[in-house]
Amino acid sequence: MSPDPAEYPEYPSALLDTTMDQLRTLLAVYEEGTALGAARLLSREQSSVQKQLDTMNRNLGALYGEPLVLKRGRGRQVRFTSTGEALVEMARGTLTEWLEGIRSNHHRLARRLSIGSTRYTLGYLLNAVETVNARFEQEGVELKMSHVRTGDLLDRLRSGELDLACGSVRTTGVDKDDDARLADFEVLEWRRSGLSLVTNLPPPQLPGDRMQVAELPKVPLVVSSRGLISGFLQGWFGTDYRRELKVAAEIDAVHYGFDLLRSGAVRGCMLVTEGIGEAVAEGWLAEGAGLRTAELVDDSAPRSRVLVGVFARRGERALHGPGHPLSQLWDALARVDSSWRVGLGAEPDRDMS
């Protein structure tokens, strides 16, 4: 029996024109305080964020009878009205319900697994996939693979965009169970280490093969603008670390930093993970040819470390059982972990991107 059109609900056009992306932008502005902060969080132009905010303020403001935000001048924090704050909570609930619904159906079907890896842990993920691929093909399991940057790894897992990821995160706990940032995740730990410096400075300007964290302000630095390395610098020198340090160049990927140092266009030290430093020192990372390394000694408390391994949302494997594709791939990665400990040395830690 067809529904009676007269009984079918009508929705205001302002509501129907509001997209999920606009709701995410509203949440980002609320959490960051400014359109500029939201733009950085979402990796967008500020003008794009501001346009979406203005559109929602105009359309939904008219629908609700009160604007969502009040303009306070360029660069100042956005002020949300009570209506705006209520809509933020509604947006958060809407997006969360959709994610949970998608995730629930996704696992019910158990035919698609979204996995991610940083560049330098991709080889270990591919080795594990190779061992389960025949069974996955037989069972009709589709693997969706993504490149993950260290700064986004946990957020992409938390949002449900990924089911499993291999890579690196910064941790301050004695072990993974002590770090509050990892409370929502199950972790298969491969390695825990510190940072190193890769440099083109001659020995008179950087003598020896060790440097204390407290000495970093004395040398020009090449640093990542976000993610793992930025987290270390904020932990050591505060959020305004650029004022404390001589930042010669900011980079988005370690490969670009290697190019700068090898070219001589920038003279200084690049902060990298200890594994990358070892790879350069041992001569099996072509990008580091002609450069030398120094150990970075961290005597701060609590001491920050790089944790390299496999990550998934806590409880997911237990919820779906050992036969689920997620559990099968996790177990395969655990076996790769064992072979790495025996024969592959420090390579899994060569990650920054």
Secondary structure as GFF3:
##gff-version 3
##sequence-region A 1 353
A	DSSP	three_ten_helix	5	7	.	.	.	ID=ss1
A	DSSP	alpha_helix	13	16	.	.	.	ID=ss2
A	DSSP	alpha_helix	20	32	.	.	.	ID=ss3
A	DSSP	alpha_helix	35	42	.	.	.	ID=ss4
A	DSSP	alpha_helix	46	64	.	.	.	ID=ss5
A	DSSP	beta_strand	69	70	.	.	.	ID=ss6
A	DSSP	beta_strand	79	80	.	.	.	ID=ss7
A	DSSP	alpha_helix	82	109	.	.	.	ID=ss8
A	DSSP	beta_strand	112	117	.	.	.	ID=ss9
A	DSSP	three_ten_helix	119	121	.	.	.	ID=ss10
A	DSSP	alpha_helix	122	139	.	.	.	ID=ss11
A	DSSP	beta_strand	142	147	.	.	.	ID=ss12
A	DSSP	three_ten_helix	150	152	.	.	.	ID=ss13
A	DSSP	alpha_helix	153	158	.	.	.	ID=ss14
A	DSSP	beta_strand	164	171	.	.	.	ID=ss15
A	DSSP	three_ten_helix	176	178	.	.	.	ID=ss16
A	DSSP	three_ten_helix	180	182	.	.	.	ID=ss17
A	DSSP	beta_strand	185	193	.	.	.	ID=ss18
A	DSSP	beta_strand	195	199	.	.	.	ID=ss19
A	DSSP	beta_strand	210	212	.	.	.	ID=ss20
A	DSSP	three_ten_helix	213	218	.	.	.	ID=ss21
A	DSSP	beta_strand	220	224	.	.	.	ID=ss22
A	DSSP	alpha_helix	228	237	.	.	.	ID=ss23
A	DSSP	alpha_helix	241	244	.	.	.	ID=ss24
A	DSSP	beta_strand	246	251	.	.	.	ID=ss25
A	DSSP	alpha_helix	254	263	.	.	.	ID=ss26
A	DSSP	beta_strand	269	273	.	.	.	ID=ss27
A	DSSP	alpha_helix	274	282	.	.	.	ID=ss28
A	DSSP	three_ten_helix	286	288	.	.	.	ID=ss29
A	DSSP	beta_strand	292	297	.	.	.	ID=ss30
A	DSSP	beta_strand	305	313	.	.	.	ID=ss31
A	DSSP	alpha_helix	316	320	.	.	.	ID=ss32
A	DSSP	alpha_helix	325	343	.	.	.	ID=ss33
A	DSSP	three_ten_helix	347	349	.	.	.	ID=ss34
###
